[in-house]
Amino acid sequence: MIFSRKRAGAGRHTRDERTEVREANVLEAPVIPEPPARGPYDVSEAPAGVQRLDLGSLQIPAVPDVEVRVQADQQGVIQQVVLVHGQNALQLGVFAAPRSEGIWDEVREEIRQSLFNDGAAAQEVQGEYGTELRARVRTPDGLTDLRFVGVDGPRWMVRGVYQGEAATNPAAAGPLATCLEGLVVDRGQEAKPVREPLPLRLPREVAEQADSAGAATAAAGEAPREA
């Protein structure tokens, strides 16, 4: 709102200025924030009509040729989510954050320090979502390039870790980047400690199939052997 400043000796314009202010108040429309052009989206802003795999706090869009691999315990609680496309992979994590500010800057510094302590130098670069980390680490399979991406949302943060050519060449991420852009976070309303991983669970039908397969395997293992 811009108010006219009353000039000295301009008393006769007082009525006009007040009228202008009242008219401005009447004509001023409420500002409605537009949804972001790309995700990760908060569930309150997510585009409709998109097929997604619902893992609880994360909903992953269905993108052709992208395989979703999850590691879950016997209760169906997911410990790890990795998207795979060809020789590239994207590991996803989602964490609670405070309402007032993002946490990626702090988390990124902690990752950098941890890598340094393990003998790996990490370089900060500017990416599509802001500052990223790139590092080359030693694994049992040899040297591996990693690219850490963080996205702060309303009371949550998504962390993605690219491996493969996508770790050094963002243009090679292709469908994996499309998954990240279409990701939806359902934070929930309950209070959670900052940086606590948000709960991820297998869809009920998938968990039931896994239970059935596990039961069948156990039964097969208990079958008596013929002499």
C-alpha positions in Angstrom: 0.0 0.0 0.0 1.4 3.4 -1.0 0.1 6.4 0.9 0.4 10.0 -0.3 2.6 12.2 1.8 0.9 15.4 3.0 2.8 18.4 2.0 3.1 21.6 4.1 0.4 24.1 3.3 -1.7 21.5 1.4 -4.5 21.3 4.0 -7.2 21.7 1.4 -6.1 18.3 -0.1 -6.6 16.4 3.1 -10.1 15.2 2.1 -8.9 14.1 -1.3 -6.0 12.1 0.2 -8.2 10.3 2.7 -10.6 9.5 -0.2 -7.7 8.1 -2.2 -6.7 5.9 0.7 -10.2 4.5 1.2 -10.5 3.8 -2.5 -7.2 2.0 -2.5 -8.3 -0.2 0.4 -11.5 -1.0 -1.4 -9.9 -1.8 -4.7 -6.9 -3.7 -3.4 -7.4 -7.4 -4.0 -6.1 -10.0 -1.5 -2.8 -11.5 -2.6 -3.1 -15.2 -3.3 0.2 -16.9 -3.7 0.6 -18.9 -6.9 1.6 -22.6 -6.6 5.3 -23.2 -7.4 6.1 -23.9 -11.0 7.7 -27.2 -10.0 8.2 -29.4 -7.0 8.9 -30.9 -4.7 5.4 -29.7 -3.8 3.7 -29.5 -0.4 0.6 -31.7 -0.5 -1.5 -28.5 -0.2 0.0 -27.2 -3.5 0.3 -30.4 -5.5 -1.2 -30.5 -9.0 -4.1 -32.8 -9.4 -4.5 -35.6 -12.0 -1.0 -37.1 -11.6 -0.5 -40.8 -10.9 1.8 -41.2 -7.9 3.1 -43.9 -5.7 1.9 -43.1 -2.1 4.6 -43.9 0.4 3.1 -41.8 3.2 5.1 -38.6 3.7 6.4 -38.9 0.1 4.4 -39.4 -3.1 6.5 -40.2 -6.1 5.1 -39.5 -9.6 5.0 -42.3 -12.0 7.6 -41.6 -14.7 8.3 -44.1 -17.5 11.4 -46.2 -17.2 12.1 -45.1 -13.6 12.2 -48.0 -11.1 11.3 -47.3 -7.4 13.3 -49.4 -5.0 12.5 -49.4 -1.3 14.0 -51.1 1.7 11.5 -51.8 4.4 11.3 -53.7 7.7 8.8 -56.4 8.5 6.2 -53.8 9.6 6.4 -52.1 6.2 8.3 -49.1 7.5 10.6 -47.9 4.8 14.2 -47.3 5.6 15.4 -46.2 2.2 14.0 -45.0 -1.1 16.0 -45.1 -4.3 14.9 -44.2 -7.8 16.8 -45.9 -10.6 17.0 -45.0 -14.3 19.7 -46.8 -16.4 23.0 -46.2 -14.7 21.8 -43.3 -12.6 20.2 -43.3 -9.2 18.5 -40.8 -6.9 18.2 -41.6 -3.2 15.4 -39.6 -1.5 14.9 -38.6 2.2 12.4 -36.2 3.8 12.8 -34.6 7.2 10.9 -32.3 9.6 11.9 -28.7 9.6 10.8 -25.6 11.7 8.0 -23.4 10.5 10.2 -20.2 10.4 13.2 -21.2 8.3 14.8 -23.9 6.2 17.5 -26.3 7.3 19.3 -27.2 4.1 22.1 -24.7 4.7 22.9 -26.3 8.1 22.4 -29.9 6.8 24.7 -29.2 3.8 27.5 -28.0 6.0 27.2 -31.0 8.2 27.4 -33.3 5.2 30.4 -31.4 3.9 32.1 -31.8 7.3 31.3 -35.5 7.5 32.7 -36.1 4.1 35.8 -34.1 5.0 36.3 -36.2 8.1 36.1 -39.3 5.9 38.8 -38.0 3.6 36.5 -36.8 0.8 36.5 -33.2 -0.3 33.1 -31.7 -1.2 32.6 -28.8 -3.5 29.6 -26.4 -3.3 28.1 -25.6 -6.7 24.9 -23.7 -7.8 22.2 -25.9 -9.1 18.5 -25.6 -10.1 17.5 -25.7 -6.4 20.3 -23.5 -5.1 23.5 -24.6 -3.5 24.4 -28.3 -4.0 27.3 -30.4 -2.8 29.4 -32.6 -5.1 31.9 -35.1 -3.8 33.8 -38.2 -4.9 33.8 -40.9 -2.2 35.5 -44.3 -1.9 33.2 -47.3 -1.7 33.8 -51.1 -1.8 33.2 -50.8 -5.6 35.7 -48.0 -6.1 35.4 -44.3 -6.4 31.8 -43.0 -6.7 30.6 -39.5 -7.5 27.7 -38.1 -5.4 25.6 -34.9 -5.8 23.6 -33.7 -2.8 20.5 -31.6 -3.5 18.3 -30.0 -0.8 14.9 -28.4 -1.1 13.3 -26.5 1.8 9.5 -26.6 2.0 6.9 -25.6 4.6 8.0 -27.4 7.7 9.9 -30.1 5.7 13.1 -30.6 3.7 13.8 -33.1 0.9 17.3 -34.3 0.4 18.2 -36.1 -2.8 21.5 -37.8 -3.6 22.4 -38.4 -7.2 24.8 -41.2 -8.3 26.1 -42.1 -11.7 26.6 -39.6 -14.5 23.8 -37.5 -13.0 26.1 -36.8 -10.1 28.5 -34.8 -12.3 26.3 -33.8 -15.2 22.8 -32.6 -14.1 21.6 -32.8 -17.7 22.0 -36.6 -17.5 19.5 -36.9 -14.6 16.6 -36.8 -17.1 13.6 -38.8 -15.8 15.1 -38.8 -12.2 15.0 -35.0 -12.2 11.4 -35.2 -13.5 10.6 -37.4 -10.4 12.1 -34.8 -8.1 10.2 -32.0 -9.8 7.0 -33.9 -9.4 7.6 -35.1 -5.8 4.8 -34.4 -3.2 5.5 -34.1 0.5 2.7 -34.8 3.0 4.2 -33.4 6.2 1.1 -33.9 8.4 0.1 -31.6 11.2 1.7 -33.3 14.2 4.7 -31.7 15.9 8.0 -33.4 15.2 11.6 -32.8 16.2 13.6 -30.8 13.6 15.5 -33.1 11.2 13.5 -36.2 12.2 12.8 -38.4 9.2 9.2 -38.2 8.2 7.5 -41.6 8.2 7.5 -43.6 5.0 5.4 -46.8 4.6 4.7 -49.2 1.8 1.2 -48.9 0.3 -1.1 -51.4 2.0 -1.5 -53.6 -1.1 2.3 -53.8 -1.6 2.8 -54.6 2.1 0.2 -57.4 1.9 1.8 -58.9 -1.2 5.2 -58.8 0.6 3.7 -60.5 3.7 2.1 -63.2 1.5 5.4 -63.8 -0.4 7.2 -64.0 2.9 4.7 -66.5 4.3 5.0 -68.6 1.2 8.8 -68.6 1.4 8.7 -69.6 5.1 6.2 -72.4 4.4 8.5 -73.7 1.6 11.4 -73.6 3.9 9.6 -75.7 6.5 8.4 -78.3 4.0 9.8 -81.7 4.9 12.4 -83.0 2.6 11.9 -86.4 0.9 14.4 -89.1 1.8 
